[in-house]
Amino acid sequence: MKKLILLLFFYSSLNSVSAQSLDGLRVGLESNMAWYNDDKKTGPFFDSENQDGDKHLRFNTYLKLDYNFLKNFTATAQVESYEPLALLNYSPNFEGTNLGIYSLNYRNSKLEINAGHFYEQFGSGLILRNWEDRQLGINNALLGGRLKYRPLDFLSLTGLYGKQRFGFETSDGEIFGFNTEIDLSTILKSENSSYSIGLSYVGRKEATKIEDPNFDELTNAFSGRFDFYKNNFYANAEYVYKSEDVTVIAGQLLNDFVNPGNALSINTGFSTKGFGIDATFRRLENMGFFSEREKTGNVYLENNINFTPALTKQHDYLLTNIFVYQAQSQVIFADPQLMEAGEIGGQLDLYYNIKKGSALGGEYGTKLAFNASYWAGLKGDFDYGNLSYDVDYLGFGSKYFSDLSLEIRKKWSKKWSSIFYFVNQYYNQKTIEDNFSGEQIQSNILVLETTNKLGKGKSVRLVAQKLWSNSENHDWVGGTFEFNFSPRLSLYVNDIYNSGLDSSTKETHYFNFGGSFNKGTTRLSLNYGRQRAGLVCVGGVCRFVPEATGLSASLLMSF
């Protein structure tokens, strides 16, 4: 707590100083607090990671400073505090108070140089992506150096070296990277269309303790991609090849199980007034890529070099996020009945606006959105005893997941609007969760939402939800009430309830109530309630959160 108080004092001091002299300084403060308490339904509070049930109060605090000085120079520093402990299910490497990231940067119209921590992405991220997401507990910034150079209008070059951050430390593995972007439309002087290609290389070098390894310390990955845009049509494709590397099962390196990996992604779409379509196909084979091999598949999402999010609809409602898909990019040989080498599938989005004044559109029109996604394992021959597999490139194996959704948005008057939302899902619990006793769950979810504007910034929002499934364990109902007193102040209460036979959730009300207040660049939110055990997902990337009950608060400030 003393360190937290010092951080807050430091922030207040900077606020005063910057107003007087440091015009180039930008400060951002984020503090997330939770008090976990015992509950008759969810049980007594206990942190299985830290083996401690006494420290009920937790803080994750981030103080970020960006300073522009001289010409074209910037400096960045982020102090982080996890005192007395980090929030539940964050990596135990987030401990104490320390300097999390720091960098010195130079940039002009042709050249950019970074020394210290930096974030980078090549292409779609299938070969390399470094980013921060505080909600998921991800910060895999590289500590080292990066140089970007644009010698010509149509050519961009990037070279980098670093070690990945985890907690306040860095990984043992070294990361090398090079990227080239070529704008062909500039070379061809094309005015009505855009063409570009990209080529990337990423190397991961990590020593191994295995005496006679069947794999190299340096794992190489290569990527090629093409992007095309013309009028209302677009298309892009990317292929990645990863050289042979040892397979890691449950943290163990299997020296006799060495395979290459690859990925293919194709996306295309078309849009015009009132109509849009987007389709994506992706195939992943043995594409787990980590700066430390033994961290493959870790639950804290640490040491990821590449980015393979689940390509499915990102739902907004409580019951539509009970069964969420995680991309299956790695080789799994957990059991003769549970063997995987990756995934294959895709998704389709359709958007259509029914015109105003038509029979179905009414006075204000009607908006329709349809999404379909399907994911399966790679079809092939798997040999558990000899640790080998041979998969068909375009073969679809056992079904993992499917999702069909239809959203209808209707405005009835200037003050009243509604959303009708239907979702049909298939969830193979055994393969997605590596759960030997998992079910094949089929569910239908209906959501009805309505919002009524009362004037002077006031509004009421109501949501009713229902989930039916073929499993006796899952029969959920939920609801939300939200009242906005003004654009600055809002309060809400929600609850979901399972009348099914699932022993972990049966007849438990997972209620939450709270609110938020905004003023300028400051936002404060408070919440009390129960957290259901399950996956929290942001942008297709998910992490598991345990069941808990307590009070949480969040403070965001910037200047």
Stockholm file with secondary structure:
# STOCKHOLM 1.0

chainA/1-559         MKKLILLLFFYSSLNSVSAQSLDGLRVGLESNMAWYNDDKKTGPFFDSENQDGDKHLRFNTYLKLDYNFLKNFTATAQVESYEPLALLNYSPNFEGTNLGIYSLNYRNSKLEINAGHFYEQFGSGLILRNWEDRQLGINNALLGGRLKYRPLDFLSLTGLYGKQRFGFETSDGEIFGFNTEIDLSTILKSENSSYSIGLSYVGRKEATKIEDPNFDELTNAFSGRFDFYKNNFYANAEYVYKSEDVTVIAGQLLNDFVNPGNALSINTGFSTKGFGIDATFRRLENMGFFSEREKTGNVYLENNINFTPALTKQHDYLLTNIFVYQAQSQVIFADPQLMEAGEIGGQLDLYYNIKKGSALGGEYGTKLAFNASYWAGLKGDFDYGNLSYDVDYLGFGSKYFSDLSLEIRKKWSKKWSSIFYFVNQYYNQKTIEDNFSGEQIQSNILVLETTNKLGKGKSVRLVAQKLWSNSENHDWVGGTFEFNFSPRLSLYVNDIYNSGLDSSTKETHYFNFGGSFNKGTTRLSLNYGRQRAGLVCVGGVCRFVPEATGLSASLLMSF
#=GR chainA/1-559 SS CHHHHHHHHHHHHHHHHHHHTCTTEEEEEEEEEEEECCBTTTBSCCBTTTTBSSCCEEEEEEEEEEEEETTTEEEEEEEEEECSCCSTTSCTTSCEEEEEEEEEEEECSSEEEEEEEECCEETTTTSEECCEETTTTEECCEEEEEEEEEEETTEEEEEEEEEEEETTEEEEEEEEEEEEEEEHHHHTTCSSEEEEEEEEEEEEECCCCCSSCSSCSEEEEEEEEEEEEETTEEEEEEEEEEEEEEEEETTEEEEEEEEEEEEEEEEEEEEETTEEEEEEEEEEESCCCBSSGGGTTCTTCTTBCSCCCCCSCCCCSTGGGSSCCCCCCSCEEEETTEEECEEEEEEEEEEEEECTTSTTTTTTCEEEEEEEEEEEEEEEEEETTTTEEEEEEEEEEEEEEEEEEEEEEEECSSSEEEEEEEEEEEEEHHHHHTCTTCCEEEEEEEEEEEEEEEETTEEEEEEEEEEEESSTTCCEEEEEEEEESSSSEEEEEEEEEECSCCTTTBTCEEEEEEEEEEETTEEEEEEEEEECSEEEEETTEEEEECCEEEEEEEEEEEC
#=GC SS_cons         CHHHHHHHHHHHHHHHHHHHTCTTEEEEEEEEEEEECCBTTTBSCCBTTTTBSSCCEEEEEEEEEEEEETTTEEEEEEEEEECSCCSTTSCTTSCEEEEEEEEEEEECSSEEEEEEEECCEETTTTSEECCEETTTTEECCEEEEEEEEEEETTEEEEEEEEEEEETTEEEEEEEEEEEEEEEHHHHTTCSSEEEEEEEEEEEEECCCCCSSCSSCSEEEEEEEEEEEEETTEEEEEEEEEEEEEEEEETTEEEEEEEEEEEEEEEEEEEEETTEEEEEEEEEEESCCCBSSGGGTTCTTCTTBCSCCCCCSCCCCSTGGGSSCCCCCCSCEEEETTEEECEEEEEEEEEEEEECTTSTTTTTTCEEEEEEEEEEEEEEEEEETTTTEEEEEEEEEEEEEEEEEEEEEEEECSSSEEEEEEEEEEEEEHHHHHTCTTCCEEEEEEEEEEEEEEEETTEEEEEEEEEEEESSTTCCEEEEEEEEESSSSEEEEEEEEEECSCCTTTBTCEEEEEEEEEEETTEEEEEEEEEECSEEEEETTEEEEECCEEEEEEEEEEEC
//
